[in-house]
Amino acid sequence: MTAAALPDLPVTRLVVWRHGRTEWNAAGRFQGQMDPPLDDVGRAQAAHAAPHLMAGLDGQDAVVLSSDLVRAADTARVLTDLMGVDLRLDERLREHGMGSWEGLTRDEIAERFPEQYADWLAGRSVRGRGGEETAAVAERVLAALRELPPADVAVVVTHGGTSGRLIERLLELGPDHRRVFGPLGNCAWSELARQSGRWRLLRHNSSAGPLPEGVAPRRTAQDTGTAVLPGTGRHPGPDPAQDADAVG
């Protein structure tokens, strides 16, 4: 991939925000394009994160585009209600289709499809499960972003796998460099900007930090991600055994 192949988008700054937690996230269950809602923790995460994310927009003209799956759309509405802007929904921002894996836990997949699971853990192409090819995920998201109106910044509310594929595409990372960056935690976000003809990752896995005491009924390793750049909210990272790709 060369610089000439970089997408020409109507914005020069992107904030890629993953939805809040669902019960399936907490259980390590692959969601793909199935549609479980936010759980109580996920709703609390969205309410906690939205003011921090809005403050980081620095008053710039912003558009908010979200996957139409309910876990993403409900997360996005917390932000758009706060900002007083319209929410744009687009099915092209849905999670990476996982075919026969959707609805299963990691342990179930490892037992039923051990070779596929080993390929997935290693970042290789997974054959035989159905769903989508990796490259197709990023291209459908970019097609949606190209149709946005001109703005200073776009907040893209999406999913763990889809956010990873989009970031990799913008940074020109090929198949051999998948998972250079860890997956976004629930309600964490990354920021990219186009500078000197290239997209740069300015922040990754930023967050509002832990939920205030007493807000969340319980927490798991899937609640948060790890901030890897100075100036981002830091909190304990995901369980290394789970740290391959987010599950929706």
C-alpha positions in Angstrom: 0.0 0.0 0.0 1.4 3.4 -0.9 0.5 7.0 0.2 -1.4 7.4 -3.0 -3.8 4.7 -1.9 -4.7 6.5 1.3 -8.4 7.4 1.4 -9.5 11.0 0.7 -11.9 11.7 3.5 -13.9 14.9 4.1 -12.4 15.2 7.6 -8.8 15.4 8.7 -9.3 14.2 12.3 -11.0 11.0 13.4 -12.0 9.8 16.9 -12.7 6.1 16.8 -14.8 5.1 19.8 -15.8 1.6 20.8 -19.2 0.9 22.3 -19.8 0.2 26.0 -19.8 -3.3 27.5 -22.5 -5.9 26.9 -23.2 -9.1 28.8 -21.6 -10.9 25.9 -18.4 -8.9 26.2 -18.3 -9.8 29.9 -18.6 -13.5 29.0 -16.0 -13.3 26.2 -18.7 -14.2 23.7 -18.2 -13.3 20.0 -20.9 -10.8 18.9 -20.0 -10.1 15.3 -23.1 -8.7 13.7 -25.5 -10.1 16.2 -27.1 -7.4 18.3 -27.0 -7.8 22.1 -27.6 -4.5 24.0 -25.4 -2.7 26.5 -25.5 -4.0 30.0 -25.6 -1.8 33.1 -21.9 -1.4 33.1 -21.9 -0.5 29.4 -24.5 2.2 29.9 -22.5 3.6 32.9 -19.3 3.5 30.8 -21.0 5.6 28.0 -22.3 8.2 30.4 -18.9 8.4 32.1 -16.9 8.6 28.9 -19.1 11.0 26.8 -18.2 14.3 28.6 -14.5 13.4 28.5 -14.7 12.7 24.8 -16.7 15.8 24.1 -14.1 17.9 26.0 -11.4 16.5 23.8 -13.2 17.7 20.6 -12.1 21.3 21.7 -15.3 22.9 20.3 -14.5 21.9 16.8 -17.2 21.3 14.2 -18.0 17.5 14.6 -20.1 14.9 13.0 -21.0 11.6 14.8 -21.4 8.4 12.7 -22.2 5.1 14.4 -22.8 1.5 13.6 -26.5 0.8 13.6 -26.1 -2.2 16.0 -27.8 -1.3 19.2 -24.8 -1.5 21.5 -23.0 1.1 19.3 -26.0 3.3 18.6 -27.0 3.6 22.2 -23.4 4.5 23.2 -23.3 7.1 20.4 -26.6 8.7 21.5 -25.2 9.5 24.9 -22.6 11.7 23.1 -24.9 13.3 20.6 -27.5 14.1 23.2 -24.7 15.9 25.1 -23.4 17.7 22.1 -26.8 18.6 20.6 -26.0 17.2 17.2 -27.7 14.6 15.0 -26.6 11.0 15.1 -25.9 9.3 11.7 -26.3 5.5 11.7 -24.7 3.3 9.0 -24.7 -0.4 8.8 -21.3 -0.3 7.1 -19.8 0.4 10.6 -21.0 -2.9 12.0 -18.6 -5.4 13.6 -16.5 -7.7 11.6 -18.8 -10.6 10.5 -17.5 -13.7 12.3 -19.7 -16.3 10.5 -20.1 -19.6 12.5 -18.3 -18.1 15.5 -21.0 -15.6 16.4 -22.7 -16.3 19.7 -19.9 -18.6 20.9 -17.3 -18.0 23.6 -13.6 -18.3 23.1 -13.5 -21.6 25.0 -16.3 -23.0 22.8 -14.5 -22.0 19.6 -11.2 -23.4 20.8 -12.9 -26.7 21.5 -15.0 -26.9 18.3 -12.6 -25.2 15.8 -9.1 -25.5 17.2 -7.2 -24.8 13.9 -9.3 -21.8 13.2 -8.8 -20.5 16.7 -5.1 -20.9 16.5 -5.0 -18.9 13.2 -7.1 -16.2 14.8 -4.8 -15.9 17.9 -1.8 -15.7 15.6 -3.5 -12.9 13.5 -3.7 -15.1 10.4 -6.6 -15.3 8.0 -9.2 -17.7 9.4 -10.5 -20.1 6.8 -13.8 -22.0 6.9 -15.8 -20.0 9.5 -17.6 -17.7 7.0 -18.1 -14.1 7.7 -16.0 -11.4 6.2 -12.4 -11.0 5.0 -10.3 -8.6 7.0 -9.7 -6.1 4.1 -13.4 -5.9 3.3 -14.2 -4.6 6.8 -12.0 -1.6 6.5 -13.1 -0.8 3.0 -16.8 -0.7 3.9 -16.1 1.6 6.8 -14.1 3.9 4.5 -16.9 4.0 2.0 -19.2 5.3 4.7 -16.7 7.9 5.9 -16.2 9.2 2.4 -19.9 10.2 2.3 -19.7 12.3 5.5 -20.2 16.1 5.1 -17.1 18.2 5.5 -16.3 18.8 9.2 -13.3 19.4 11.5 -13.6 16.0 13.1 -15.7 12.8 12.9 -16.5 10.6 15.9 -16.8 7.1 14.6 -18.7 4.8 17.0 -18.0 1.2 16.2 -16.7 -2.2 17.4 -13.6 -3.8 18.6 -12.7 -5.7 15.4 -13.9 -3.0 13.0 -12.0 -0.3 14.8 -8.8 -2.3 14.6 -9.2 -2.9 10.9 -9.9 0.8 10.2 -6.9 2.0 12.2 -4.6 -0.5 10.5 -5.9 0.6 7.0 -5.4 4.3 7.8 -1.9 3.6 9.1 -1.0 1.5 6.0 -0.4 -1.6 8.1 -0.5 -4.8 6.0 -1.5 -8.3 7.0 2.0 -9.0 8.5 1.5 -6.1 10.9 -2.0 -6.8 12.3 -2.4 -6.3 16.0 0.6 -4.0 16.3 -1.9 -2.1 18.5 -3.9 -3.7 21.2 -7.7 -3.8 20.8 -9.8 -0.9 22.1 -11.4 -1.5 25.5 -15.1 -1.0 25.9 -15.9 2.8 25.7 -12.2 3.6 24.9 -11.2 5.6 21.9 -8.3 6.4 19.5 -7.6 9.6 17.7 -6.0 9.9 14.3 -5.2 13.0 12.2 -4.1 13.5 8.6 -0.8 15.4 8.5 1.5 15.9 5.6 -0.5 13.5 3.4 -0.5 10.6 5.9 -2.7 9.5 8.8 -1.0 9.5 12.2 -2.2 7.9 15.4 -2.1 10.6 18.0 -3.7 8.6 20.9 -4.7 5.0 21.3 -7.1 3.4 23.9 -7.8 6.6 25.7 -10.5 6.4 28.3 -12.3 8.3 31.0 -10.6 6.1 33.6 -12.4 3.7 35.9 -16.0 4.2 36.7 -16.8 6.1 39.9 -17.0 3.8 42.9 -20.5 2.2 43.3 -21.6 2.9 39.7 -20.7 -0.5 38.2 -22.2 -3.7 39.7 -19.1 -5.6 38.7 -16.1 -5.4 36.4 -14.2 -7.7 34.2 -11.0 -7.6 32.2 -13.2 -6.6 29.2 -14.3 -3.3 30.8 -11.2 -1.4 30.0 -8.2 -1.3 27.7 -4.7 -0.1 28.2 -3.6 3.4 27.3 -0.2 3.3 25.6 0.6 6.9 25.0 1.4 9.7 27.5 -1.6 11.9 28.4 -4.3 9.2 28.0 -6.3 7.7 30.8 -4.6 4.7 32.2 -6.1 1.7 33.9 -5.4 -2.0 34.1 -5.2 -3.7 30.7 -7.1 -6.7 29.5 -6.3 -10.3 30.5 -3.4 -11.3 28.2 -5.2 -14.5 27.4 -8.0 -12.4 25.9 -5.8 -9.9 24.2 -6.1 -11.0 20.5 -9.0 -9.0 19.1 -11.9 -7.6 20.9 -15.1 -9.6 20.6 -17.5 -7.0 19.2 
